[in-house]
């Protein structure tokens, strides 16, 4: 058995710090790094990319709505062409820091309200697919199993990676329980770790109404902004490893071999 463990990182801004990126980068295999629109600033993003490369963690662009005040968790009704351009902008910005660090952006994951919107929103899903296709059609995309986003991405020839959430409750339909609802976020590390192991083994978990639900995924997300995120991620990683599950990124990192410059060979 093999699974990727990812987390949302690079979400601090100026003097405001969110999460413990350094500790999480020592645990996860993939980092969904903010791109400056929902969170993160240039210094934070460069530091996060530098440390990800140093720790051998794969860098993904976590793209979202331009909504710093709302942390990207508010839906924005955008013109599809504008959304495509904003996603292109974000991937390119993060890719510059990843390349300076010695690697590059290796996948794309939408954030927050955009992630949830494109589970069903055809126009916005197509707009994000178009941005990835235009930037680099080799980039895998991460998303909710059964979403319009992954369906359209696959139809466009992109590699799709199904994602499960360690610390979020699910509806019977396999979507995430909205954060404003009680019980939407799970807090018990032991319970979460056992649930993740069941998902990896293909066993059912309990949905919000008590029914049994199967979640098929190649990557599991532990939110970096959740209280106790490091303890949660460590519990999940330890439980999976103890059960013989190999923790490995779905996209392999690239190394330059340039000890001094740390510049990606593609940009020399």
N, C-alpha and C positions, 0 to 999 in steps of 0.2 A: 504494500500500500504506500502511496505517495501523495502528498498534498503541499500546496503553497500556503504560507501564512503571511498575510499582508496587514498593513496598518496605515492609517491616514496620518501623515507627518508634515512638518514644515508649516504648521498652522499658527505659530506665534507671529506677533506683529509689533515692531518697535520695541517699547519697554514692556509690552504685555506678553506674557509667556503662557503657552498652553501645552500641556503634556510634557513628557520626558522623552524627547526624540532619541537622545543618546542611549538610554536604557532600552528602548524598544528596538533600536537598530541592532542591538546585540542579541535579539531574540528572533525577529521576523526574517523572512526570506525576500520579501518584496515591499517597497515603500511607495505608497501613493502620495506623492509630494504635491502640496498645494502650488498653484501657479500664480498667485497674487490677486486673483479676482474675488474669491470668497475668503481667503486668508493668506498670510505670508507676505513678506516683503523681500526685496532683492538680497539683502544680507542674510536673512533667515533661509531663503531658498538655496543660496550658494553654500552656506554652512551645512545644510541638510544633505545636499548632493555630495559635498566633499566627504562627509562622514559615511554616507551610504557606500560610496566607492571604497573607502578605507575598510569598511566592515564586510565588503563582499555582498552587499544587498542590492538587488535589482531596483532601478529607478523607474517609476511610472508617473505619467502626468495626470494629476487629479484636476480635471477641468470642471468649471462650474459657472453659475450665473455671476455677473458682476454685482456682488451684494456683500460687501465687507460688513456693513452694519448688521445684516441678518445672518451672517456666517453662511451664506449660500443656501439657506434652508427655506427661502421664500420663492414660490413659483413666479417667474417673469414671462409674460406673454410676448415673445419676441418674434420679429420677422425671421424666417428660417435663414435667409442669406446673411443677416446680421449675426445670428447665432453661429453659423459656420465660421465667419470671420473671427468672432471672439474666441472660439475654440482653437482655431489656427494660431491666433496670437499667443494663447496660453501655452500650447505645446511648444511653440518656437522659443518662448521666453525660458521655459524650464530646460529645454534641450540645450540652450547655450550654457547654462550652469553645469549641466550633466557632462557636457563635452569638455569644458574647462577642467572638471574634476577627473576626467580620464575615462569616461564611458559615454553613454547617451541615453535618452529616453527610450525605454524598451516596450512600453505598453501604455494604454490610455484607459483611465477609469473616470467616469463622471462622478460628481460629488453632490450630496445633499438633495435639494429639491430637483435639480436637473436629473440626477440618477433616478429618482422616483417618477418624475414626469415622463421620461422616455420608456418607462415600462409599458405605457399605453399610448403616449402622444406620438402619432405617426410623423407629423411634420418636423417636430423637434428632434426625434430620433434620427430621421433621415438627414437633418442638418448636421448633427454630430458625426454621423457616419461619413458624410461628404468631407468634413474637415479632416478626419483621420486619413481617408483615402487620398486626399490631395497632398497632405503633408508627407505621409509615408505609408503606403498600403501594406507594408510588411509588419506594421505594428499590431500586435494582438490588442483586443479590447475586452475589458472586464465588465461583467454586468449580471443582472438577476436572471436566473434560468426562466425561460418562457417569455421573456420580455420582447416587445417590438424592437427594441434597440439591438438585441443580439440577433434577432431574425433578419433585420435589414442589413446588419453588418455582415452576416454570413452570405446573404444574397449578393452583397457587393464584393465578395471575395476576401473579406478580412477574416483573420483567425479569431474565433470567439472563445472566451474563457468564462465558464460559469462560476459564480461566486456565492458563497454562503456567509452568513453573519454569526459570529460566535455569541455576541452579547445583545442580540436583538430578537424580539418575539416575532413570530410569523402568524399571519392569518391562515385560515384553512385553504385559501387560494394560492398560498406560497409567496405572497407579498409581505412586506414589512409592516408591522403594526405602527401607525403614526406615533411619533415621539410624544405628542400631547396626550396620548391615552395611557392610563395606568398600566404598569407592567410592560411597557414597550421596550425598556432597556433592562437587561438582566445583570445582576450584581454579584452573584455567588460564584467565585472562581471554580470551585469543585464541580458544581452543577453544570456550569458552562463547559468545562473541560470534558465531562462525560458526554454531554450533548454533542460536542464536536466529534468525539470518537464515534458516536453512533452515526453521524452523518457520513464520516469517512468510510465506515464499514457498510454503508448503504442501508442502515437500519432507520426506522421511522423515529421522528421526534414528535413532541406534543405541540399542536398548534394552539392559538389563543382560546379556542372554544373547547379544548380538550380532545379534539380529534387527532388522528395519527396522520403524519405528513412526511413524505419522502423528499429530501433535498439532495439533488445531485450536483456536485461542484468539484472544481479543480483547485479552488483557492478559498481560504477562509479569512475573513476580515475581523480583526480586533480593533475597535475604534481607539485611536490615540488620545482623544479628548475626553473619554469616559473616566469617571473617578476610579482609581485603582487599576488603570489600564495596564500598567507594567505587571502587576501581580496577576491580572487576568491572562495576559499574553504568556507569561511564564508558566502558569498552571496548564494552559492549553498545550503549549509546546512540550512540557514535561510529560503530560498524560499521553499525548500522541506518540512521543518517542518511546515511552515505556511500553506501549502496545505494539511496537515494531513499525510504526508509521514513519516513513522517510520524509523529513521536511526539506523541500527543495523548490526553488523558484520555477515557474512555468516558462520563464524566459531567462536564458543564461546570460550572466554579465560578461562584458568584454573588457579585456585589460590591454593597455597600450604597450607596456614594457618600457615606457619612457620615464625613468625614475625621477628625472629632474623637472621636466616641463609639465607632466600630467596632462598634456594636450592630446585629444583624440586624433588618431591618424587621418580620419576623414577631413579634418579641418587644418591640416598642416599646409 
